[in-house]
Structure formats: structure tokens, C-alpha cells
Amino acid sequence: MDFMVFQYPMISVQACLDGILLGILFALIAYGMALQWGVMNIINIAQGDLVILGGYIAYFMYLYGIHPAWGVIVAPVIMYFVGIAIYKLVINKVVDRDLFISILATFGISILFMQLMNFAFGADVVLANSDYGTTMLFNNNVVLPNSKIFSAFISILFAICLVIYMKKSKLGRAIRATAQNARAAKILGVDTEKVYAATFGINAALCGVAGALISITFTIHPYMGLPYTIRSFMIVIVAGLGNLPGVAMSGMGLGVFEEFADYILGTEFRIGSVFLLLVLILIYRRFKLSRKREYLK
Amino acid sequence: MRLNKIILSFVSALVILFSTSVASFAKVVGDKIILGAAISLTGKYSSNGVHTQNGYNMAVDRINSMGGVKVGGKTYKFDIIYYDDESNPKRAAQLAERLISQDGVEFMLGPYSSGLTKAIAPVTEKYGVPMVEANGASRSLFTKGYKYLFAVLAPANLYLDVAIDLAVEKNNGKGVTVAMAFEQDAFSQDVRLGVLDAIKRTGSKKVIDDKLPKELNDMAATLVKVKQMKPDVLVVSGHTKGALTAIRQIAEMKVDVPMLAMTHCDAAKLSKQHGKNSQYALCASQWHKTLTYKDDFFKDGMTYDADFTKEFGYAPPYQAAESSAALLVFKDAFERANSFDQKKVRDALAATNMQTFYGNIKFAEGGQNVDKPMVLFQVMCDDGGKCENKVVAPTKWASAKLIHPIPSWSKR
């Protein structure tokens, strides 16, 4: 264990800011997961793989001389249609089935995507350079890459647009109605089939944005999707479904937790600490639920 | 009953026919020496798996076109049976079994990576099949007492200790402070052990010792500590992910460190992916085209580089060069053994003492090559932003002078 993070206050500030910026990006991915989980009752194990695919779209734009930041516009458009295609081919056959079936189906999609990306793009680790420079704070003691700030800003922008869209648009209202009660919505004339397809498409589009941002900020690789799925799952579990402020707070909290775990326990325990936290939260929730049940009795 | 007997005899006849055909397929068919290899053509190692296969194929074509292998007064040609191990150690071990017990292969070439070589080595050892491998550098491969395993490359613990020696030399022989970040895998941990030995030997001090996860894509925490501790050397080994992440974040976070040494720069195409940001990074390499080793088949490094580029459309990374060298070693051993007897070939391999375009090859008892030092190259860029890797150590092979200390980011 290394407590350097507490010995030097500036390192704590650095860890907090890094964690918050990172957490906002995680929250965007998690929001997509929460949306389709709430509407369709599907836990999408392929969430991280959709993110990586979005990253490859930005990377290929970069390879062809287009600035990768444009990926945040192109990737969601392409990924929306990828999402619709996945829905039509697989998800619509499992949408009303047991949760376990949908987990198996999306797990299969995840493996398929990993192998297809490996086959199409190769196994090399790649990245897209944005050349955005660096912001120095507190007398150069805290360093924030502008690419991370850009990622957080774009994530917030997309989240706000989505909230407005869900509140104001017809489709948004239909999605919310379906999430509340699919049967009632159907009776009242909502085409739930269309709503499901659009929801899965929107989720994939959000993954596309996040992927483009990750290729600018970090690195991408066909087999790097799972940690993003786990993080979004964790954030949604903490925040609950359909709770955007909760998802944002939980995302930032997870980002800061990861950064501190990295400093204190070491980078090797970074992802492990997320798993540990997930287990602890699940145990806590079970404990809380059992107390509630006793009270109800 | 009679029908059953007929079926039984028919099946038995087929089995006998099949087993004899397998036996005749073993090791030599007509004028061909059949070697077996499980290679990662898909999965996470597929890029380097393909480099390995291209290296093998290039050497097979070259040796065959230049007269082949002469054994017992007869000329033979090399041929290789490949299987895709999917970058999976279990699959690699199964395929090694299949190559040996079903396909009848009696001589093997190694897979890509230390992990997969570790999975295959017990199988080849069990059957007494000599294996020359070119891509498994982990020290643990050479301490298990394997008798049939020979590696043409220098072991992993020698990758970056040269960098510590170099830093000490630049510090007028006094010890230096070292920050280390190594991935949690067999190879990188062996590199770490080598660096720790060098730290002890030179009276240096380790100030950071971070372990990186397999799914690494953010090492900001390590770099913040580096900024705080200001070590003389930062050593990073985390395959291509580690090299790319380190360079990206060092540049973004403006981390100033007098010496930065890493592995896998070649495979990460560091100078291509990061351009000027990768400037001054020191990279450990098994081979570099400017080294002046020579042989009769590929002449020298520069010729190999040109020929390989012409054939495959990209410059050969060291993974390809060492794979080609493995075939040269096999050819030499077959000719000296003058036999296809596995024991005799194994003994001939153990007595190898030769020079190839890739370097000198002489095996120690454990099977590792002890006659080829690692080289360190430094990424150097011109004003136009074009970057090149230039050998700076050991001095004997240096084609450029080491730039030390690395200029600070504010002056770049």
C-alpha cells in the first residue's frame, strides 16, 4: 500500500480531477445501459464492445486524415444503425424472455464482436491523437490533458441533449411510457417494437460517442470492452434505472474511487477494486432489501 | 455376422493404412523435412503471430531456394505444418500434441509469446521433440531443465538491465534512482527481475515499483508519482499497450525524466503512432537492421530488411527476424547431426555455435542463447517530424550517440 496520495495534497487534487473527468465518461456509457435495461429489461454484456467499435470508427477517421474529434458525430450515427441491426437480428427474439437468456445472448454478441473486430482491425493496440495539449493548474502541480476535459464536456453535452430529447420528443415520451409499463403503452397505441429498436439504437449511439472519446483519451483494442461493461453495470446498480443525476454522481464517484485505488493499492488492483466494490454494493443491497422485507412482514 | 466381419476388416484395413501413411508423413516425406508450428493467427497475439509466420516462411523459401538441407548425402527441403492456436495456451498445447502424435511431426518451431511457449514446452519435452523457438524469452522457460527446448533470443531478464548500466555510466559510475512500471505477466516480470539485479549490482535505488494490469490503458497515477519523485530513469514494460499508453500520457502530462526505457516499441510502431512525442525513448530490442552480423542466406540485417519489406510490404520487426533465425539454426543442426534421429539432432542443437544475420547463437544448458546481447535503440526525429530508431548501446553496435538527459518538455 502506498499512501503518497495523502502525503502530497496536490496528488489528491490530481486524483480527484482525473477521477471526475473519467467518471463523466463512464456515466455516459452507463446511461445508455440504464436506458435499455429500464425499457427492455436487458443487461447488455456487449456494451463495452459497442464502445470499442465506436472507438475504431474514430480511429479510422484519424487514419484517413480526419480529426478524430469528428468521430463524436460520425460514430453515433453509424453505431445507431449497428444497434438497430443487432436488435432486429438478435435482441427482438429475447426481449420478452428471461433475463438470463438475454445475458447469454448479449454475451454471445460480445464474443462475436471481439472476434470480428480482431479479424477486421487486427490485434494491435491503437489510438487516435488529438493533439489537444495540456492544461496546467495550481502552479503546474496538477496536469489535465485537454483530451480528458474535451471528453467530459462532450459527454455532458450528449447527456443533456438526450434528457431534453426524452422529455420533449414523441419518441422520447414513448420510450418513457414503455419503460413504465410496456403493456399499457401498447394498449394506448405505442408501437413498442419500434420503441425497443430505437432504444437499443440510442444506447449503441451513446456507446459510439464514448468509444470515439476513449480512442482520443486512452487506447483501444478488440479485447478491451469488458472493463467498460463492468463499470457501467456497477454504476447502474448503484444509481438505479432511469435516474440520470444518480448515474452521473455514481459515475464520478466510481472514477474517483478508481483513481484513489490506483494510487493506494497500485494500478494492478484498479479493475479489481471495481469488482470488489460491486460485490460489496450487491451484498449491502441484499442486506437492505431483506430488512425491508422483514418490515413489510 | 458376416457383414460385421467385413465391416471390421475394412475398418482395420483403413486404420492400418492410415497409421502407415501417418508414419511415412513423419519428419521426412520424399525430399521434405516437415516441421510443425502452432502460431497465433487469430486472437490477441495475431499481429505478432503473423510476423512470426512470415519470418518462418521467409527463411524456408530462402533455404530451399539456396540448396536446402544436406543430410546423408541427400538434399532436403523444409516444409512447415501450421495450426492456429488462437492465442490460447490450452489450444497451443493441444495442437502440439496433435502435431506430434497425429501428424507425426518430429521437429517443432516455437509459437509466439512466452506464455504459449510455456504451454507447449512440456509436450515437446514429453515426446522428446526438439523445438527451436524464437519468441519465448521468459526466464522461467530456461530454469525448468528442459532438454529439447532451444531459444535463439536473449532471455527477458536481459532486456532492460543495459538501460540501468547506461544511466549509471552517464552518472559518472554512481548509482541512479529508478522508477519501474511492469505489467503483471511472465515476460514483463522477468524483465523486472533483470532490472532489479542491475539496480543491486550498480548500487542504484528503486523509488517506484508499480505493477500494471493486463487491461492497462491509463497509467496517470504512476506518472504523477514520477513527477513527484523525479527519478533518473523510468522503466516501463507492458507490451504494446504499455509502450503506447506511457508515451501518450508522458507527453500529455509533460513528465520530465532524464531517461525513459521501455520494451515493445517496435511492435507498438511507436514512432509511427506517436511521432515526435516518442522522441528520445530508449527501446530494448533483440535485433536491429543496422547490426553487422552476417550469414550466407540473408547476408546482413540491411539486406534482410530490404528483402522482407519487398516480400511482405512492411519492415520486419525483430519478431520476424528471430523467427527466420530459428530455421537457420535447424538447418545447421540437421547438417551437423547428419541424421534425422531426434536425439542426435538435439545434441547437435545443443552444440550450436554460429553467426546469423540476427546475431550469434550459442545455447546454454537451459536452452537460452547466451551469445547475443540485447541492443537499445533511441527514437530520434528530424525537424520535419520524421522519426527513426537508432542503435545507441552497446557501444560496439551504436549507429548514433545517446541523447542524455532527455530535454524537458518546456524546451522541446
Interface residues (C-beta under 8 A of the other chain):
Chain A: D2 M4 Y8 I11 Q14 A15 D18 L22 Q115 N118 F119 G122 A123 D124 V125 V126 L127 N129 T134 M136 V143 P145 S147 F218 T219 H221 P222 Y223 M224 L226 P227 E259 D262 Y263 G266 T267 E268 F269 R270 I271 G272
Chain B: T42 G43 K44 Y45 S46 S47 S87 A181 Q184 D210 K211 L212 P213 E215 L216 N217 D218 M219 A220 A221 T222 V224 K225 K227 Q228 H239 T240 K241 L244 T245 R248 Q249 E252 M253 K254 A267 A268 K269 Q273 H274 G275
